[in-house]
Amino acid sequence: MGLRDVLFGRKSLAGPAGERLFALTTAAVTLQTELGLRTAGSGGICFKPLSAGDFVRAENDLQQLLDGIAGDSGSKLERREDKFGYTWIVVHDPELEDQVATVHAVAQGLEEQGFGPQLLAAVFRFDGGKHPVYWIYGYKRGAFWPFVPTGDGQERDNAEELELKAKLEPELPVEQDLSRWFGVFDAPL
């Protein structure tokens, strides 16, 4: 990108790196056998709300996309808004592989409709530890990070998050910049 592009506002953001999302399915063996963590049966994708004009244009297409994906995967899909106004597509399925595939299909469908830059994160919940563990995938960076809320308001277990990072780094593309490890305290999963 040159100076002219910056001056005239023609910079282009990198597209979502959605293919790396599938690394979570291979890491599931380590999560279960070494850490005792199993999928909680839900995952989801979070994206920025669409503008009014885009929303009208995309609403019917998005619902058709969701209906088609739900029919193909057998997963139950639920659309929710969080308290910050972000849209979530929550996938309920007992199989992690199906959750990941469904989230990927939703992301791909949104990208095809021109809403790729709206994608924020995919989130998958795991149970079996002292606290729930969430693996968050940031679409802009194409990397995962762990999130372990302690249940005490907005507190998180940083030590456990760093331990999870160390154990799964060989299998997952983990975000190296810890300042980008945002939490999703009120994720509807």
N, C-alpha and C positions, 0 to 999 in steps of 0.2 A: 504494500500500500504506500503510495507516494504522498508527498505534501499536497499536491493538487487534490487528491482524493479526500484528504482530511479537510481541506479548506472548503470544498464544495459538497461535503457531507455524503460522499459516495463510498463510504467504507462499508464492507459487508461483514456481517458476523458469521462466524463458523456455524455450520448447521449442527443439529443434534447428532451426537455419536451414539446412536441407539443400539448398534450391533454388540457393543461391549456389555450390554445388559445381560446377555446370555451367560456370562461368566459366573453369575450367581448360581446357576443350576449345577455347575461342576463343583463349586465351593460348598454346596449343600452337604456333601459327604463329610467334609471336615467339620462343618457346623454341627452336624448331628453326632458323629462318632467321637470327635475330640472335645467338643464344647457342650454337648448335650442339648443343643438348640434345634428345635423343629419348627417348621412353618406353623404359624397360628391360623392358617387357612385364609389369609387375606393379604392383599397387596393393592397398590393403587398408583395412579398417575395424577400429578397435580399440574395444572396449567393456569396461566394468567387468564382472567376473564376477557372475553372478546368485546370489542366495541359494539355499540348498538347496531350499526350497519352490518358489520361482520357477523354478529350474532344471528340476525335475521337470515342472512344468506347461508350460514353454516348450520343452524339449528336442525333443520330437517335432514341434512346430509349427515350430521353427527349422530342423530338418533338412528338413522338407517345403518350407519357404520356399526354402532353399538349393538343393534339387534342382530346384524349379520355375524359379528364376532362372537356374541353370546351363543348363537345357534351353532356355530362351527366348533367352538371350544367346549361347550357344555358348562362353562363357568357362569355364575350369576353376576351380573353387573349392576352397579348402583351409582347413580350420579348424585353428588352432594356438593354443597357450597360450605366453605369453612367461615369462621368468624372474620377472616380478613378479606373475604370476597373472592377467594380463589376457587376454581372448580376442580373437583376430584372425581375421577372414575374409579370406584372401588371394585376390585375383583374378588369374589368369594369362590374359592376352590380349594379342596384339600391337598392338591398336588402343586408343589412349587413350580414345576416345569410349566404347568398350564397357566399359573398366575403370570409368570414371566412372559410366556408366549402371547397371552392376551394383552398385557400391558404394552408389549412391543407392537402388537397389531393396532392398538388404539393410537399409539404414538405415530406409527407409520401412516395411518389414515389421516391424522391431523396434519402431518407434514405434507401429504399429497394435496390437501385442501389449502395449503399455503400458511398453515398456522404453526409450523415448526418452531419459529422463534418464541412462541407462547409457552412451549414446554419448559417446565421448571425441574421436576424431579419425579422419579419413581420411588416408591417406598414399600418395603416388605417387612412384615412383622414376624418375629420369631419368639417363641416361648420356651421355657425350660430352665432359665436362669433365675437369679434372685429378682431381677426386674425384666420386663419385656426388652427385647433388643430389636432395633430397627436398622435395616441396611438401606441406606438412601443412595440413589443413583442420580447424580446431577447431569442433566443432559448437555449443558453448555460445556462442561469440562470432560465429560465422558469418563467419570470416575465415581467410585463408591466411597462411603464413609459410614462408620457405625454411629449409632445414636442410642444411648441408654439413659432414659429418664428414670429418676429415682422415685417419682410419685410425690415428691415434696415440692409442689408448686412448679417453678421453672428450673429445678435443679437437675443436674445430670451427673452420671458417674464417669468422669474423665479417665480415671485409671483403667476401668474396664474397657472403655472405648479404645484406649491406646493398646491394651493387651489384645483386643480383637483385631486391630489394625496389624499388629506384629504377626499374629497367627495366620491371617488370611492374605497378607500381601503377596505371597507367592502365587496365589490363585486368582486374586481379584485386582483389577486396576484401582488402587486406592489413592484417593486425593491426598497429595503430600502437603498441601498448604492447610494447616489445621485451622486457620482463621476462616476457611470456607466451609467448615463442618457445621452448618446450621442445623438446629434442632427442629423437629416438627411435633411440638408438645401436644397439640390438639388435633393430630391427624385422625381422620374418621375411620381408622382401621381397627 
